[in-house]
Amino acid sequence: MKVIVVGSGAREHALAWRLAQSPELSELHAAPGNPGIARLGRCHPVRAEDGDGLLALARTLDADLVVVGPEAPLVAGVADELRRNGVAVVGPSADAARIEGSKAFAKDVMRAAGVPTAEQLSVARPPCVVKADGLAAGKGVFVCATADELDQALRALTALGGGIVIEELLEGDEVSLLVLTDGRHVVPLPAAQDFKRAGDGDVGPNTGGMGAYSPVPWLADVGALVEQVHRPVVDELARRGTPFVGCLFAGLMLTEDGPRVLEFNARFGDPETQVLMPRLDGDLLELLVATARGDLAGADVRERPDAAVTVVLTAPEYPARSEYAGVAIDGIEAAEAEGAVVFQGGTAVRDGQLVTHGGRILSVTATAPTVPAAREGAYRAVEHVRFEGARFRRDIAAVAGG
C-alpha cells in the first residue's frame, strides 16, 4: 500500500516510523515531512494545510491512504477535500474536528452526550482555568491560581484573538487517552501521561508537551473510561450527521468525584504518539486502513509489555519563542546506539548538517520492562544529543517511580 503522512513534526515521524514496519507498506510518503521521515520514505514540498496540493499529490502517487497528523489542516477541512475525491483518509471532517477547533462546541457536544467535564464559569475569578476557544498549538490554556496569573492569562488570550472559555480548576491526576474510531466503533490505544508545563515540578507556562510515559501504572480500567467518555461523544457526533473518523484524544482529570474531560483533540497526540508507537504490537497500517474504511468492528490494539518514556528537547526560549533555526544538532546516532529512538520535530538540513528549525526540536523515546528503567534509558540517550541552548525537563515520568 502507498501511504502519505501529512505533517512535519515528531508525531508524524513516529507515525511514519511505525507504518514503515508494516509488511503491507509498499511506499511511504510525507507532506511536507522532515529530515527524520526522509530516512524512511519520500518527502514532498506540500504544506499540510494545502488541500488542493495534497489531493494532487495523492492522485499523482495513486495513494491508498492519507494519515493527517496536525489539527489545523483537519479543522480547515483537508480531510473533506480528500474524501470528496475518493481518497481514503484517517482524520475527521471539519465539522467533526470542531471538537478540538472550538472549546464551546466541545462543551455543547459533551453536555448533549452526558460526558462529565469541567464546569464552565461565567466570571473569571481565581482559582480557575482560562482557555482560547480556538486552536493555539497546545499553548492556549492557562491555570490561574492568583489574580496576577489571571491578568497575565487574559492579556495573552486577548492577544491571540477569538473567544475565551473559563472553567473551574480541577484537582487530580491527568491522563491522555486516545482511541481510533471509524465513526461507529471505538478501539482504545494504551493510556499515557504527558507533561505540559515548561519547567520541572510542573511550573511555568503550558507548552505543546515536554514529555510523556506509558503505561500509566495507577490507571485501572481504560475500557470503562472509553465507554464513559469517548463512545458517547462518537455517538453524539454521528447523531448530528458528522461522524468522527480518525483518532479521538481525550485529556482527562481523574478527580475524587470521577473522571472529568479537560479537552478533546481531533488527532493523534504529541508527544503521546512518540511514546505510544513503540508500545504497539501488530500492524498499525492495518488498523488505520480499517479506520478509514469504516471497518473497525472486532479490531483491537495489542500493546507490548515494555514501558516507554519520551523526553522532548526544545529551543532555549520555548514556548515564548518557537523560531529557533539553523543551530547544528549532533549526537542522534549516539543516542540511538543506546537503544532509544529519536523522533525529529523542529529540524531541517542545511549544507548537509541537521539543524534546528522550530520550538520542540526532538523527542527521545526509550523502552524497557518498567517505567523507571525506560526513564533511565531516555535520559541516558538525551545526554548524547547536543545543540546550543537545548532545554528539557529532568523530571519526566518521575511520578511513576524510580
C-alpha positions in Angstrom: 0.0 0.0 0.0 1.1 3.6 -0.7 0.6 5.9 2.3 1.0 9.7 2.7 1.6 11.0 6.2 0.6 14.7 6.4 2.7 16.9 8.7 6.2 17.7 9.7 6.6 17.1 13.4 7.8 14.4 15.7 4.3 13.0 15.9 4.4 12.4 12.2 7.9 11.0 12.4 6.6 8.5 15.0 3.6 7.5 12.8 5.9 7.1 9.8 8.4 5.0 11.8 5.6 2.7 12.9 4.0 2.5 9.5 7.4 1.7 7.9 7.3 -1.6 9.9 4.1 -2.8 8.2 4.5 -5.7 5.7 1.7 -4.2 3.7 3.5 -1.0 3.1 5.0 -0.6 -0.4 5.7 3.2 -0.4 5.8 5.8 2.3 5.4 9.5 1.5 5.1 12.6 3.6 3.9 16.1 3.0 5.9 18.1 3.8 7.7 15.7 6.2 11.1 16.3 7.9 14.7 15.0 7.7 13.8 12.1 10.1 10.9 11.0 7.9 13.1 11.4 4.8 15.2 8.5 6.1 12.0 6.3 5.9 10.3 7.5 2.8 10.0 10.3 0.3 9.1 13.9 1.4 7.2 16.3 -0.8 7.1 20.1 -0.6 3.3 20.3 0.0 2.0 22.2 3.1 -0.2 20.3 5.5 -3.0 22.9 5.1 -2.9 22.8 1.2 -5.9 20.6 0.4 -5.6 21.1 -3.3 -1.9 20.3 -3.2 -2.5 17.2 -1.1 -5.2 15.9 -3.4 -3.0 16.4 -6.4 -0.2 14.5 -4.6 -2.5 11.7 -3.7 -3.7 11.4 -7.3 -0.1 11.5 -8.7 1.1 8.8 -6.3 -2.2 6.8 -6.6 -2.1 6.8 -2.8 -4.1 4.2 -0.9 -4.3 6.1 2.4 -3.6 9.5 3.8 -2.9 10.0 7.5 -3.3 13.6 8.7 -1.2 14.4 11.8 -1.8 18.0 12.8 -5.0 19.6 13.9 -5.0 22.8 11.8 -5.5 21.0 8.4 -8.3 18.9 9.9 -10.1 22.0 11.2 -9.6 23.7 7.9 -11.3 20.8 6.0 -8.4 19.0 4.3 -9.9 15.6 5.1 -13.2 16.6 3.5 -11.4 17.7 0.3 -9.6 14.3 0.0 -12.7 12.2 0.9 -14.9 14.1 -1.6 -12.5 13.0 -4.3 -12.3 9.3 -3.3 -9.1 9.3 -1.2 -9.2 7.2 2.0 -8.3 9.4 5.0 -7.5 8.9 8.7 -8.7 12.2 10.1 -12.1 13.8 10.8 -14.2 16.2 8.7 -14.0 19.9 9.5 -17.4 19.6 11.2 -16.3 16.7 13.5 -12.9 18.4 14.1 -14.7 21.2 15.8 -14.4 19.0 18.9 -10.9 20.5 19.1 -11.3 23.6 17.0 -13.9 25.1 19.3 -13.9 24.6 23.1 -17.5 26.0 23.2 -18.6 23.4 20.6 -16.9 20.6 22.6 -18.8 21.7 25.7 -22.1 21.6 23.8 -21.3 18.1 22.5 -20.3 16.8 25.9 -23.4 18.2 27.5 -25.6 16.5 24.9 -23.7 13.3 25.3 -23.7 13.3 29.1 -19.9 13.3 29.4 -18.5 14.7 32.6 -16.3 17.8 32.1 -15.0 20.8 34.0 -17.8 23.3 34.9 -17.9 26.4 32.8 -17.8 29.7 34.7 -19.4 33.0 33.8 -16.9 35.1 35.6 -13.0 34.8 35.6 -12.0 34.6 39.3 -9.0 32.7 40.6 -8.6 29.8 41.0 -9.7 28.9 37.5 -8.6 27.8 34.1 -8.9 30.1 31.1 -8.6 28.7 27.5 -8.6 30.0 24.0 -11.8 28.8 22.3 -9.9 28.0 19.1 -6.6 26.3 18.2 -3.4 27.5 20.0 -0.9 24.8 19.3 -1.2 23.5 22.9 -0.4 26.9 24.4 -3.8 28.3 24.8 -4.5 27.0 28.3 -3.7 28.9 31.5 -4.0 27.6 35.0 -4.6 30.7 37.2 -4.2 30.3 41.0 -3.7 34.1 41.6 -5.2 37.3 40.4 -1.8 38.2 38.8 -1.7 34.9 36.9 -5.3 35.5 35.7 -4.4 39.0 34.4 -1.4 37.7 32.5 -3.5 34.9 31.0 -6.3 37.2 29.9 -3.8 39.5 28.2 -2.2 36.6 26.4 -5.5 35.2 25.2 -6.7 38.7 24.1 -3.6 39.0 22.0 -4.5 35.7 20.3 -7.9 36.9 19.4 -11.1 34.8 19.3 -13.2 33.7 22.2 -12.2 32.7 25.7 -13.6 29.8 27.9 -13.4 30.0 31.7 -13.6 26.7 33.7 -13.3 25.6 37.3 -9.8 24.4 38.4 -9.9 20.6 38.9 -7.6 18.7 41.2 -6.4 15.1 40.4 -4.2 13.1 38.1 -4.2 13.8 34.4 -4.1 11.1 31.8 -4.2 11.1 28.0 -6.5 8.5 26.4 -6.6 8.1 22.6 -8.9 5.9 20.6 -9.3 5.0 16.9 -12.8 5.3 15.6 -14.5 4.8 12.2 -17.5 6.8 13.3 -19.2 3.9 14.9 -16.7 1.6 16.6 -14.1 2.6 19.1 -10.7 1.0 19.7 -8.6 2.3 22.6 -4.9 2.8 22.4 -2.7 2.4 25.6 -3.0 5.3 28.1 -0.2 7.8 28.6 0.5 10.7 30.9 2.1 13.8 29.4 3.8 16.8 30.9 2.6 20.2 29.6 4.3 22.7 31.8 7.7 24.0 30.6 9.6 23.5 33.9 10.5 20.8 36.3 7.9 20.3 39.1 5.1 21.4 36.7 5.9 25.1 36.8 6.0 27.7 34.1 3.7 28.2 31.0 1.8 25.4 29.2 3.5 24.0 26.2 2.7 21.6 23.4 4.2 18.9 25.6 7.6 18.3 27.2 7.4 14.5 27.5 5.3 11.5 28.3 5.2 7.9 29.6 3.1 4.8 29.1 1.6 2.7 30.6 0.1 4.6 33.4 0.5 2.3 36.4 -2.3 3.7 38.5 -4.9 3.6 35.8 -7.0 0.5 36.4 -9.7 0.4 33.7 -9.1 2.0 30.3 -12.2 0.3 28.8 -14.5 1.8 31.4 -13.2 5.3 30.7 -13.6 4.9 27.0 -17.3 3.8 27.5 -17.9 6.8 29.7 -16.0 9.4 27.7 -15.3 8.6 24.1 -18.1 6.4 23.0 -20.9 8.9 23.9 -19.1 11.6 22.0 -18.6 9.4 19.0 -22.3 8.5 19.1 -23.4 12.2 19.5 -21.3 13.4 16.6 -22.7 10.6 14.4 -26.3 11.6 15.6 -25.5 15.1 14.4 -24.6 13.8 10.9 -20.9 14.5 11.4 -19.3 11.1 12.2 -15.8 11.3 13.6 -13.3 9.2 11.6 -9.7 9.1 13.0 -8.0 9.4 16.3 -10.1 11.0 19.1 -7.9 12.1 22.0 -9.3 12.9 25.5 -7.3 14.8 28.1 -8.8 13.7 31.4 -8.5 14.7 35.0 -9.3 11.9 37.4 -10.8 13.7 40.4 -12.2 12.4 43.7 -15.6 12.7 42.1 -14.7 10.7 39.0 -13.2 11.5 35.6 -13.6 14.9 34.0 -12.7 15.8 30.4 -10.3 18.7 30.2 -10.3 18.8 26.4 -10.8 16.7 23.3 -8.3 16.7 20.4 -9.2 15.6 16.9 -5.9 13.8 16.1 -3.0 11.8 17.5 -1.4 13.5 20.5 2.1 15.0 20.6 4.1 13.8 22.5 1.8 10.9 23.2 2.3 9.4 19.8 6.0 9.3 20.3 5.6 7.3 23.5 2.8 5.1 22.2 4.1 4.0 18.8 7.0 1.9 20.3 4.5 0.2 22.6 2.1 -1.0 19.9 2.2 -4.6 18.8 0.8 -5.7 15.4 0.3 -3.8 12.2 -0.7 -0.1 12.6 -1.3 0.3 8.9 -4.0 -2.5 9.0 -5.7 -0.6 11.9 -5.6 2.8 10.1 -7.0 1.3 6.8 -9.9 -0.2 8.8 -10.5 3.2 10.5 -10.7 4.9 7.1 -12.9 2.2 5.6 -15.4 2.1 8.5 -14.3 -1.4 9.3 -13.1 -1.4 12.9 -15.7 -3.9 14.2 -13.9 -6.5 16.2 -10.5 -4.8 15.9 -8.3 -4.2 18.9 -4.9 -2.7 19.7 -2.3 -5.1 21.2 0.3 -3.5 23.4 3.8 -4.7 24.1 4.7 -5.4 27.8 7.5 -2.9 27.8 7.0 0.7 29.1 8.2 3.8 27.2 9.3 7.2 28.2 9.7 10.3 25.9 11.7 13.4 26.7 11.3 16.4 24.5 14.2 18.7 23.7 13.2 22.3 22.9 14.6 25.7 21.9 16.0 27.8 24.7 13.1 30.2 24.9 10.3 27.8 24.0 7.3 28.3 24.4 7.7 32.1 24.4 9.5 31.8 21.1 9.3 28.9 18.6 11.5 30.4 15.9 14.9 28.8 16.5 16.6 28.0 13.2 20.0 27.0 11.9 21.7 25.7 15.0 23.6 22.5 14.4 22.3 19.2 16.0 24.7 16.4 16.9 24.6 13.1 18.8 21.4 11.5 17.4 23.3 8.4 16.2 25.0 8.0 19.6 21.6 8.4 21.4 20.1 5.7 19.1 23.1 3.5 19.8 21.8 3.5 23.4 18.7 1.8 22.2 16.5 4.9 22.1 14.5 6.2 19.1 14.9 9.9 18.3 11.9 11.4 16.6 12.6 14.7 14.8 10.2 17.6 15.2 11.7 21.1 14.5 14.6 20.1 12.3 15.9 20.9 8.8 19.1 20.1 6.8 21.5 22.9 5.8 24.6 22.2 3.8 24.4 18.5 4.8 24.1 19.3 8.5 21.0 18.6 10.6 19.9 21.9 12.3 17.1 23.3 14.5 14.0 24.6 12.8 11.3 25.2 15.3 10.4 25.1 19.0 10.1 21.5 20.0 13.2 20.1 18.3 13.5 16.4 19.1 11.6 13.7 21.1 13.8 11.0 22.6 12.0 7.8 23.4 13.3 4.7 25.2 11.6 1.4 26.1 12.3 -1.0 29.0 10.5 -3.5 31.1 9.4 -0.8 33.6 8.7 2.9 33.5 11.7 3.8 35.8 14.0 1.7 33.6 12.7 3.4 30.4 13.1 6.8 32.1 16.7 6.0 32.8 17.3 4.9 29.2 15.6 8.0 27.8 17.8 10.4 29.9 20.9 8.4 29.2 20.2 8.9 25.4 19.3 12.6 25.9 22.8 13.2 27.2 24.3 12.3 23.8 22.2 14.9 21.9 23.7 18.3 21.5 22.6 21.6 20.2 23.3 25.1 21.6 20.6 26.2 24.0 18.9 22.8 24.3 16.3 22.6 27.1 14.4 19.7 28.5 12.7 18.7 31.7 14.6 16.4 34.0 11.5 15.0 35.9 9.6 13.3 33.1 7.9 10.2 34.4 9.5 10.6 37.9 6.0 10.5 39.3 5.8 6.9 38.1 8.6 5.9 40.4 12.3 5.5 40.1 
